[in-house]
Amino acid sequence: MAAWIQASIILAVVVGLHVPLGDYMARALDGGKHWWGEKTLYRVCGIDPDKEQTWRHYLTALLAFSFMSIAALFALFTLQGKLPWSTGHEGMPWRLALHTAVSFTTNTSWQNYAGESTTGHLAVMAGLGVQAFASAAVGICVALALVRGLVRRSTDDLGNFWVDLLRTIFRILVPMAVLGGLILMAGGVIQSLGGGHTFTTVAGGKQTILDGPVGSWEPIKLFTGDGGGVFNANSAHPFENPSAWTNAFEIVLMLLIPTACVRMFGRMIGSLKQSWTLLTVVGILFGLLLAAGTLAQSAHTGTVTQAVGGPYEGTETRFGIPGSTLFGVGATGSADGAANSSYDSFSSLGGGVLLSAMMLGEIAPGGTGSGLYGLIMVVLVAVFIGGLMVGRTPEYLRKRIGYGEMRWVVVYALIPPTVILACTGVALAFDDGQTSMGNPGAHGLTELIYAYTSNTNSNGSAMAGFNGATDFHNLLMVFAMLAGRYLPIVCVLALAGRLAKQQPGVVTVGTLRAQGVNFVVLATAAAVVLALLNFLPALSLGTIADGLL
C-alpha cells in the first residue's frame, strides 16, 4: 500500500506539472521572436535563423553538430591530465575516451569507469554537463521536426536545427537545471570544487571522501535523460540523493520533460485530445511496468526474503523496495541511466521488468524528445493496422500513411532489436565478450542483453555483474550507440519530410479516429506486440529462464 501511495503522489505531481510546462514548451520552441542573446549567437556562428531547412539539411546539421561534439569530448578526456581542475586524474586511454565521448553525445551516458576516480571537475562540468544539455536538445529537435511534418503541408521545410537547438537549451533546459539544482542543494546534495577531505577512521586508518559539483550536475542528468553520475554509486550515493524526499523529487525530474513533450505535441497540432490519448497509452504502459516490477520485488519467496518482506539485497535502505523499484522503472521507462540501487540485485523477474521497459523502445514516457517521436512511430503502426482493419487508407492527423511512410516506420522499428541482438551475438561469439559476464548461465546472458539494450536505446544503466571496461566492449558499444541513436533519427526525419509534402486529406465517417478507448487499446497492444515479437526468444533464454530456475 505504501508503494502505491508513493507512486500515486509522484505521478499526480508529474501529470499536474506537465500541463503548464508542455504549454510553455510549445510556445517557446515553435515560432515566435528570437531572443537578444540568441541573435548574438546566430551572428557569431554565421547562422540565418529565419532560413528553414529540408529534412536532409536538418539531418546534416544534426550529424555535424553531434560528431563535432564527439571530437571535442574525446580531446577533453584524453588531455584531462594537462588541464586545470583535473583533481589529480590523468587522461583516459583512447578507447575509453572514445566510448565516453560517444556515450554522452548520444545521450546514453554509459560509464565504463568509476566517476570519482576517473574524471575531474572540468571534465564533469565542461564535458559531461554540456553534452547532457546538448544531447537532450538534439532529441527534442528531432521530435519538433516530426511534429512539423505532421502539421505542415506542401512544403520541404521542417524548421531550423540550430534555432531549435539553442531555444531548447536556453529556454527549457537551463532554467530547469537552475531551479532543480537549487531545490536539490537545499535538500542536502553537495556542491563543491574541492578535491576531497581525508578523515581518520575508527580503526585508525585514513579515508578520503571525494566531493564535486554535484548539485549543479544532478538535475541535468535526471531531466535530460542523461543518467551519468558524478559518483560510481550514482543516485544511491548520499551526496547525490540524500533522503526519501529528494529521491521522490528526482523521480519527478526524470519523468517530467518526456511527459511534457506529449502535451507540447497536442498544442502544436491543435488537438489536446491527441495529447491526452498518447498520455493515456504512456500511463497504461508505465502502470503495467510498475505493477510487474513491484510484485516481482515484493514476492516473499524463501525464508530470508519472507523475514525482511522482500529482496533487500542491493536496495538502498533509505528508500526501501518501493522507492528503489519506482526509481528503477522510472529510469528505464524514461531512458535515464540513473540508479538508486543495484539493478543486478533485483530479482530475476524484477530485472526483467527493467529490461522490458527499455525493449519497449523507451516510450513510457521515453527519453527527452526521443520518447515523443518513438511514441508517434508506435501510433503510426497502430493507425496502419487499424486502417487496414476497417478497409481504408490509413491516415493520422489527416496525413496518409501509405507504403512510403510505413517503409520508414518499419525500418525504424527494426533497427534497435537488430543492433541489440547482433551485438549480443557478437559478444557471445568471442572470448573477449564472454569474459565480461560476471555470472554463468541465464543470469549472465541477461546481464549481456541488458548492457547492449541499454547502449542501443540510449539508456546507460547497467547490471553490475557485467564488466564493460574492456577494449572489446568499449569499441562494440561505440557501434551500438551510434547505430542505435542516429539510424532511427534518419528514419524519423525522412518520414517527417514525406509527411510535410502531403496535402491533408478530408476526414469522413470512415476515417479511423486516433482517439478514444478502442484506439488506446490498439496503440498499447501495438507497443507490447512489437517488443514481444522482437525480444521474446532472447528473454526466454535470459531473464525468464533465470526467474523460473
C-alpha positions as CSV (number, residue, x, y, z in Angstrom):
1,M,0.0,0.0,0.0
2,A,2.8,2.4,0.8
3,A,4.4,1.7,-2.6
4,W,1.2,2.6,-4.4
5,I,0.6,5.7,-2.3
6,Q,4.1,7.0,-3.0
7,A,3.8,6.2,-6.8
8,S,0.3,7.8,-7.0
9,I,1.5,11.1,-5.4
10,I,4.6,11.3,-7.6
11,L,2.7,10.5,-10.8
12,A,0.0,13.0,-9.8
13,V,2.6,15.7,-9.5
14,V,4.1,14.8,-12.9
15,V,0.7,14.9,-14.6
16,G,-0.1,18.2,-12.9
17,L,3.2,19.9,-13.8
18,H,3.3,18.6,-17.4
19,V,0.4,20.8,-18.4
20,P,2.0,24.3,-17.8
21,L,5.4,23.0,-18.8
22,G,4.2,21.4,-22.1
23,D,2.2,24.6,-23.0
24,Y,5.3,26.7,-22.4
25,M,7.5,24.4,-24.4
26,A,5.1,24.7,-27.4
27,R,5.1,28.5,-27.2
28,A,8.9,28.8,-26.6
29,L,10.1,26.3,-29.2
30,D,7.8,26.7,-32.2
31,G,7.8,30.1,-33.8
32,G,7.9,33.5,-32.0
33,K,10.6,36.1,-31.8
34,H,14.3,35.4,-31.3
35,W,15.7,36.5,-28.0
36,W,18.6,39.1,-28.0
37,G,21.1,36.6,-26.7
38,E,20.1,34.0,-29.3
39,K,20.5,36.6,-32.1
40,T,24.0,37.4,-30.8
41,L,25.0,33.7,-31.1
42,Y,23.4,33.4,-34.5
43,R,25.6,36.3,-35.8
44,V,28.7,35.0,-34.2
45,C,28.2,31.5,-35.7
46,G,27.0,32.8,-39.1
47,I,23.6,31.3,-38.8
48,D,20.5,32.7,-40.6
49,P,17.8,31.8,-38.0
50,D,15.0,32.7,-40.4
51,K,16.1,30.2,-43.1
52,E,14.4,26.9,-42.7
53,Q,15.8,23.5,-43.7
54,T,14.7,20.4,-45.6
55,W,14.9,17.1,-43.8
56,R,18.3,16.4,-45.4
57,H,19.8,19.7,-44.4
58,Y,18.3,19.4,-40.9
59,L,19.9,15.9,-40.6
60,T,23.2,17.1,-42.0
61,A,23.3,19.9,-39.4
62,L,22.4,17.5,-36.6
63,L,25.0,14.9,-37.5
64,A,27.7,17.6,-38.0
65,F,27.0,19.0,-34.5
66,S,26.9,15.5,-32.9
67,F,30.2,14.4,-34.4
68,M,32.0,17.7,-33.6
69,S,30.8,17.1,-30.0
70,I,32.3,13.6,-30.0
71,A,35.6,15.1,-31.2
72,A,35.6,17.8,-28.6
73,L,34.8,15.4,-25.8
74,F,37.4,12.9,-26.9
75,A,40.1,15.6,-26.8
76,L,38.9,16.8,-23.4
77,F,39.1,13.3,-21.9
78,T,42.4,12.3,-23.4
79,L,44.1,15.6,-22.4
80,Q,42.4,15.8,-19.0
81,G,45.7,15.4,-17.0
82,K,47.1,18.6,-18.6
83,L,44.1,20.7,-17.9
84,P,43.0,22.6,-14.7
85,W,40.6,21.1,-12.2
86,S,41.6,17.6,-13.1
87,T,41.8,16.8,-9.3
88,G,44.8,14.6,-10.0
89,H,43.3,12.4,-12.7
90,E,45.2,11.5,-15.8
91,G,43.8,11.4,-19.3
92,M,41.7,8.4,-20.3
93,P,43.0,5.7,-22.7
94,W,41.8,6.4,-26.2
95,R,39.3,3.5,-26.4
96,L,37.7,4.6,-23.1
97,A,37.8,8.2,-24.1
98,L,36.1,7.4,-27.4
99,H,33.4,5.3,-25.7
100,T,32.7,8.0,-23.1
101,A,32.6,10.8,-25.8
102,V,30.1,8.8,-27.9
103,S,28.1,7.7,-24.8
104,F,27.4,11.3,-23.6
105,T,26.9,12.7,-27.1
106,T,24.3,10.1,-27.9
107,N,22.5,10.8,-24.5
108,T,23.4,7.2,-23.4
109,S,25.8,8.1,-20.7
110,W,27.0,4.5,-20.1
111,Q,30.2,4.9,-17.9
112,N,32.8,2.2,-18.1
113,Y,34.7,3.8,-15.3
114,A,34.1,5.0,-11.7
115,G,33.3,8.7,-11.8
116,E,35.1,9.8,-8.7
117,S,38.3,8.0,-9.6
118,T,38.5,9.0,-13.3
119,T,37.0,12.4,-14.2
120,G,38.0,15.7,-12.7
121,H,35.7,18.7,-12.2
122,L,36.4,20.3,-15.6
123,A,35.6,17.1,-17.4
124,V,32.3,16.8,-15.5
125,M,31.2,20.5,-15.9
126,A,32.6,21.4,-19.4
127,G,32.4,18.0,-20.9
128,L,29.7,15.7,-19.5
129,G,27.5,18.6,-18.3
130,V,27.5,20.5,-21.5
131,Q,26.7,17.3,-23.5
132,A,23.9,16.4,-21.2
133,F,22.1,19.6,-22.3
134,A,23.2,19.3,-26.0
135,S,22.3,15.6,-26.4
136,A,18.9,16.0,-24.8
137,A,18.2,19.1,-27.0
138,V,19.0,17.0,-30.1
139,G,16.2,14.6,-29.2
140,I,13.7,17.4,-28.8
141,C,14.8,18.9,-32.1
142,V,14.0,15.6,-33.9
143,A,10.6,15.5,-32.2
144,L,9.9,19.0,-33.2
145,A,10.8,18.2,-36.9
146,L,8.4,15.2,-36.9
147,V,5.5,17.2,-35.4
148,R,6.0,19.9,-38.0
149,G,6.0,17.2,-40.7
150,L,2.5,16.1,-39.4
151,V,1.2,19.7,-39.2
152,R,2.6,21.3,-42.3
153,R,1.5,20.7,-45.9
154,S,3.1,21.0,-49.4
155,T,6.5,22.1,-48.1
156,D,10.0,20.7,-47.8
157,D,10.8,22.8,-44.7
158,L,10.9,21.3,-41.2
159,G,12.4,24.3,-39.3
160,N,16.0,25.2,-38.5
161,F,18.1,22.8,-36.4
162,W,20.3,25.5,-34.9
163,V,17.3,27.6,-33.8
164,D,15.6,24.5,-32.3
165,L,18.8,23.5,-30.5
166,L,19.5,26.9,-28.9
167,R,15.9,27.5,-28.0
168,T,15.7,24.1,-26.3
169,I,18.9,24.6,-24.3
170,F,18.4,28.2,-23.2
171,R,14.6,28.4,-22.9
172,I,13.9,25.0,-21.4
173,L,16.8,23.0,-20.1
174,V,19.0,25.7,-18.5
175,P,16.1,27.3,-16.4
176,M,15.0,23.9,-15.2
177,A,18.6,23.0,-14.3
178,V,19.0,26.1,-12.2
179,L,15.7,25.6,-10.4
180,G,16.2,21.8,-9.9
181,G,19.8,22.4,-8.7
182,L,18.7,24.9,-6.0
183,I,16.0,22.5,-4.8
184,L,18.3,19.6,-4.6
185,M,21.1,21.6,-2.9
186,A,18.5,22.8,-0.3
187,G,17.8,19.1,0.2
188,G,21.4,18.2,1.0
189,V,23.0,17.5,-2.4
190,I,26.6,18.8,-2.2
191,Q,28.2,21.4,-4.4
192,S,31.9,21.9,-4.3
193,L,35.0,22.4,-6.4
194,G,37.3,20.9,-3.7
195,G,39.5,17.9,-4.1
196,G,38.0,15.9,-1.2
197,H,38.6,15.5,2.5
198,T,40.7,13.0,4.4
199,F,39.5,11.5,7.7
200,T,40.8,9.1,10.3
201,T,38.5,6.1,10.6
202,V,37.5,4.3,13.8
203,A,40.2,1.7,13.1
204,G,42.8,4.4,12.8
205,G,43.2,4.3,9.0
206,K,42.9,7.1,6.5
207,Q,40.0,7.6,4.1
208,T,39.5,10.3,1.5
209,I,35.9,11.4,0.9
210,L,35.6,13.0,-2.5
211,D,33.2,15.7,-3.4
212,G,32.5,17.7,-6.5
213,P,30.0,19.9,-8.4
214,V,27.1,17.5,-7.8
215,G,24.3,19.9,-7.1
216,S,24.6,21.6,-10.4
217,W,25.1,18.3,-12.2
218,E,22.4,16.2,-10.6
219,P,19.2,17.8,-12.1
220,I,20.8,17.8,-15.5
221,K,21.5,14.1,-15.5
222,L,17.9,13.4,-14.4
223,F,15.6,15.6,-16.6
224,T,17.7,15.3,-19.7
225,G,17.7,11.5,-19.7
226,D,21.4,11.6,-19.2
227,G,21.8,9.5,-16.0
228,G,25.6,9.6,-15.7
229,G,26.6,10.1,-12.1
230,V,29.5,12.1,-10.5
231,F,30.0,9.0,-8.2
232,N,30.1,5.4,-9.2
233,A,27.2,4.6,-6.9
234,N,25.1,7.2,-8.9
235,S,21.8,8.2,-7.2
236,A,22.4,5.6,-4.4
237,H,25.2,7.9,-3.1
238,P,24.1,10.1,-0.2
239,F,25.9,13.1,-1.8
240,E,23.7,12.7,-4.9
241,N,20.4,11.6,-3.3
242,P,20.4,12.3,0.5
243,S,16.8,11.5,1.6
244,A,13.5,9.9,0.7
245,W,12.0,13.2,-0.5
246,T,15.0,14.0,-2.7
247,N,14.5,10.5,-4.2
248,A,10.9,11.4,-5.0
249,F,11.9,14.7,-6.5
250,E,14.5,13.0,-8.7
251,I,11.9,10.6,-10.0
252,V,9.7,13.6,-10.9
253,L,12.6,15.2,-12.7
254,M,13.1,12.0,-14.8
255,L,9.5,11.8,-15.9
256,L,8.6,15.5,-16.3
257,I,10.1,16.6,-19.6
258,P,9.2,13.4,-21.6
259,T,5.7,13.8,-20.3
260,A,5.5,17.5,-21.1
261,C,6.7,16.7,-24.7
262,V,3.4,14.8,-25.2
263,R,1.5,18.0,-24.1
264,M,3.6,20.1,-26.4
265,F,2.7,17.8,-29.2
266,G,-1.0,18.4,-28.5
267,R,-0.5,22.1,-28.5
268,M,1.5,22.1,-31.7
269,I,-1.1,20.1,-33.7
270,G,-4.0,22.0,-32.2
271,S,-5.6,18.9,-30.6
272,L,-5.2,18.3,-26.8
273,K,-7.4,15.2,-27.3
274,Q,-4.5,13.7,-29.1
275,S,-2.0,14.5,-26.3
276,W,-4.3,13.0,-23.7
277,T,-4.8,9.9,-25.9
278,L,-1.0,9.5,-26.1
279,L,-0.6,10.2,-22.4
280,T,-3.1,7.5,-21.6
281,V,-1.1,5.0,-23.6
282,V,2.1,6.1,-21.7
283,G,0.2,5.8,-18.4
284,I,-1.0,2.3,-19.1
285,L,2.4,1.1,-20.2
286,F,4.1,2.7,-17.2
287,G,1.5,1.3,-14.8
288,L,1.9,-2.2,-16.2
289,L,5.7,-2.0,-15.8
290,L,5.5,-0.5,-12.2
291,A,2.9,-3.2,-11.1
292,A,5.0,-6.0,-12.5
293,G,8.2,-4.6,-11.0
294,T,6.7,-4.0,-7.6
295,L,5.2,-7.5,-7.5
296,A,8.4,-9.1,-8.6
297,Q,10.4,-7.2,-6.0
298,S,7.9,-7.8,-3.2
299,A,7.5,-11.6,-3.8
300,H,8.0,-13.4,-0.5
301,T,9.9,-16.4,-1.6
302,G,12.5,-18.1,0.7
303,T,12.9,-17.9,4.4
304,V,15.1,-14.8,4.5
305,T,13.1,-12.9,1.9
306,Q,9.9,-13.6,3.9
307,A,11.5,-12.3,7.0
308,V,12.6,-9.0,5.6
309,G,9.5,-8.5,3.4
310,G,11.1,-8.7,0.0
311,P,14.5,-8.9,-1.7
312,Y,16.5,-6.1,0.0
313,E,19.9,-7.1,-1.4
314,G,21.3,-4.2,-3.4
315,T,18.5,-1.9,-2.3
316,E,19.2,1.4,-0.7
317,T,17.8,1.2,2.9
318,R,16.9,4.9,2.9
319,F,14.4,4.3,0.1
320,G,13.3,0.7,0.6
321,I,11.9,-1.6,-2.0
322,P,9.1,0.7,-3.1
323,G,11.4,3.7,-3.7
324,S,14.0,1.6,-5.4
325,T,11.5,-0.1,-7.7
326,L,9.7,3.1,-8.7
327,F,13.1,4.8,-9.4
328,G,14.2,1.9,-11.5
329,V,11.1,1.7,-13.6
330,G,11.1,5.5,-13.9
331,A,14.7,5.5,-15.1
332,T,14.4,2.7,-17.6
333,G,11.0,3.9,-18.8
334,S,12.3,7.4,-19.4
335,A,15.6,6.4,-21.0
336,D,17.6,7.7,-18.0
337,G,20.6,5.7,-16.8
338,A,20.4,6.9,-13.2
339,A,20.1,4.2,-10.5
340,N,19.5,4.4,-6.7
341,S,20.0,0.7,-6.2
342,S,21.9,-2.2,-7.8
343,Y,19.8,-3.4,-10.7
344,D,21.9,-6.6,-10.8
345,S,20.5,-7.4,-7.3
346,F,16.9,-7.0,-8.4
347,S,15.0,-10.3,-8.5
348,S,15.4,-12.1,-11.9
349,L,11.9,-11.1,-13.0
350,G,12.3,-7.6,-11.4
351,G,15.4,-7.0,-13.5
352,G,13.5,-8.4,-16.5
353,V,10.9,-5.7,-16.0
354,L,13.6,-3.0,-16.2
355,L,14.9,-4.7,-19.3
356,S,11.4,-4.8,-20.8
357,A,10.9,-1.1,-20.2
358,M,13.9,-0.4,-22.4
359,M,12.9,-3.0,-25.0
360,L,9.5,-1.2,-25.5
361,G,11.5,1.5,-27.2
362,E,11.5,3.6,-24.1
363,I,8.2,5.2,-24.8
364,A,6.8,5.0,-21.2
365,P,7.3,8.0,-21.3
366,G,10.7,7.6,-23.0
367,G,13.7,9.9,-23.4
368,T,13.8,13.7,-23.8
369,G,12.2,14.2,-27.2
370,S,13.1,10.6,-28.3
371,G,10.2,9.3,-26.2
372,L,7.7,11.5,-28.2
373,Y,8.9,10.5,-31.6
374,G,9.2,6.9,-30.6
375,L,5.6,7.0,-29.3
376,I,4.4,8.6,-32.6
377,M,6.0,5.8,-34.5
378,V,4.1,3.2,-32.5
379,V,0.9,5.2,-33.1
380,L,1.5,5.1,-36.8
381,V,1.8,1.3,-36.6
382,A,-1.5,1.2,-34.8
383,V,-3.1,3.6,-37.3
384,F,-1.8,1.5,-40.2
385,I,-3.2,-1.7,-38.7
386,G,-6.5,-0.1,-37.7
387,G,-6.9,1.5,-41.1
388,L,-6.4,-1.9,-42.9
389,M,-8.9,-3.5,-40.5
390,V,-11.7,-1.1,-41.5
391,G,-10.7,-1.2,-45.2
392,R,-9.5,2.4,-45.6
393,T,-6.2,4.0,-46.4
394,P,-4.6,4.7,-43.0
395,E,-4.5,8.3,-42.0
396,Y,-3.2,10.2,-39.0
397,L,-3.9,13.8,-38.4
398,R,-5.2,13.9,-42.0
399,K,-1.9,12.7,-43.4
400,R,-2.0,9.5,-45.5
401,I,0.2,6.7,-44.1
402,G,1.0,4.6,-47.1
403,Y,3.8,2.4,-48.3
404,G,6.4,5.1,-48.5
405,E,5.7,6.3,-45.0
406,M,5.4,2.8,-43.4
407,R,8.7,1.8,-45.0
408,W,10.5,4.3,-42.8
409,V,8.4,3.3,-39.7
410,V,9.2,-0.4,-40.2
411,V,12.9,0.3,-40.7
412,Y,12.8,2.5,-37.5
413,A,11.2,-0.3,-35.6
414,L,13.7,-2.9,-36.8
415,I,16.9,-1.0,-36.1
416,P,17.1,-1.3,-32.3
417,P,16.4,-5.0,-32.0
418,T,18.7,-5.8,-34.9
419,V,21.6,-3.9,-33.3
420,I,20.9,-5.3,-29.8
421,L,20.7,-8.9,-30.8
422,A,23.5,-8.7,-33.3
423,C,25.9,-7.1,-30.7
424,T,24.9,-9.6,-28.1
425,G,25.6,-12.4,-30.6
426,V,29.0,-11.0,-31.5
427,A,29.9,-10.7,-27.8
428,L,28.9,-14.3,-27.2
429,A,30.9,-15.4,-30.2
430,F,34.3,-14.1,-28.9
431,D,36.1,-15.0,-25.7
432,D,36.7,-11.2,-25.1
433,G,33.0,-10.7,-24.9
434,Q,32.2,-13.7,-22.7
435,T,34.8,-13.0,-20.1
436,S,32.9,-9.8,-19.1
437,M,29.9,-11.8,-18.0
438,G,30.2,-12.0,-14.2
439,N,27.7,-14.8,-13.8
440,P,27.2,-18.0,-15.7
441,G,24.0,-19.3,-17.4
442,A,20.8,-17.4,-17.9
443,H,21.7,-14.5,-15.5
444,G,24.9,-13.8,-17.3
445,L,23.1,-13.7,-20.6
446,T,20.6,-11.3,-19.1
447,E,23.4,-9.0,-18.0
448,L,24.8,-9.0,-21.5
449,I,21.5,-8.4,-23.2
450,Y,20.8,-5.6,-20.7
451,A,24.1,-4.0,-21.5
452,Y,23.5,-3.8,-25.2
453,T,19.8,-2.9,-24.8
454,S,20.9,0.0,-22.6
455,N,23.6,1.2,-25.1
456,T,21.4,0.9,-28.2
457,N,18.4,2.5,-26.7
458,S,20.3,5.4,-25.1
459,N,19.6,4.4,-21.5
460,G,23.0,4.0,-19.9
461,S,22.1,1.9,-16.8
462,A,23.9,-1.4,-16.2
463,M,23.8,-4.6,-14.2
464,A,26.9,-4.6,-12.0
465,G,27.9,-8.2,-12.7
466,F,28.8,-7.2,-16.3
467,N,32.2,-5.7,-16.9
468,G,32.1,-3.4,-20.0
469,A,35.5,-1.8,-19.2
470,T,37.4,-3.8,-21.8
471,D,38.8,-2.7,-25.2
472,F,36.4,-5.2,-26.9
473,H,33.2,-3.9,-25.3
474,N,34.3,-0.2,-25.5
475,L,34.5,-0.4,-29.3
476,L,31.5,-2.7,-29.8
477,M,29.4,-0.4,-27.6
478,V,30.5,2.6,-29.7
479,F,29.0,0.9,-32.7
480,A,25.8,0.1,-30.8
481,M,25.3,3.6,-29.5
482,L,26.0,5.3,-32.9
483,A,23.7,2.9,-34.8
484,G,21.0,2.9,-32.1
485,R,20.9,6.7,-31.9
486,Y,21.4,8.1,-35.4
487,L,19.9,5.5,-37.7
488,P,16.5,5.8,-36.1
489,I,16.9,9.6,-36.3
490,V,17.5,9.3,-40.1
491,C,14.2,7.4,-40.4
492,V,12.3,9.9,-38.3
493,L,13.5,12.9,-40.3
494,A,12.9,11.2,-43.7
495,L,9.4,10.4,-42.6
496,A,8.8,13.9,-41.5
497,G,10.0,15.2,-44.9
498,R,7.5,12.9,-46.7
499,L,4.6,13.9,-44.4
500,A,5.3,17.6,-44.8
501,K,5.0,17.4,-48.6
502,Q,1.5,16.0,-48.4
503,Q,-1.8,17.8,-48.7
504,P,-4.1,17.0,-45.7
505,G,-6.9,14.6,-46.5
506,V,-10.6,15.0,-45.7
507,V,-12.0,13.5,-42.6
508,T,-15.1,11.3,-43.3
509,V,-17.2,8.9,-41.3
510,G,-14.9,6.1,-42.5
511,T,-11.7,7.7,-41.2
512,L,-10.2,5.9,-38.3
513,R,-10.4,8.1,-35.2
514,A,-7.0,8.2,-33.4
515,Q,-8.5,8.7,-30.0
516,G,-10.9,7.0,-27.6
517,V,-10.8,3.7,-25.8
518,N,-10.5,1.5,-28.8
519,F,-7.5,3.4,-30.2
520,V,-5.8,3.5,-26.8
521,V,-6.1,-0.3,-26.6
522,L,-4.9,-0.7,-30.2
523,A,-1.8,1.6,-29.7
524,T,-0.9,-0.1,-26.3
525,A,-1.2,-3.5,-27.9
526,A,1.0,-2.4,-30.8
527,A,3.8,-1.3,-28.5
528,V,3.7,-4.5,-26.5
529,V,3.5,-6.8,-29.5
530,L,6.4,-5.1,-31.3
531,A,8.6,-5.6,-28.2
532,L,7.5,-9.2,-27.7
533,L,7.9,-10.3,-31.3
534,N,11.5,-8.9,-31.3
535,F,12.7,-9.9,-27.9
536,L,10.7,-12.8,-26.5
537,P,13.1,-15.5,-27.6
538,A,16.0,-13.7,-26.0
539,L,14.0,-13.0,-22.8
540,S,13.1,-16.7,-22.7
541,L,16.8,-17.7,-22.7
542,G,17.7,-15.0,-20.3
543,T,15.6,-13.3,-17.6
544,I,12.5,-15.7,-17.9
545,A,14.7,-18.8,-17.6
546,D,16.6,-17.2,-14.7
547,G,13.4,-16.4,-12.9
548,L,12.0,-19.9,-13.3
549,L,15.1,-21.7,-12.1
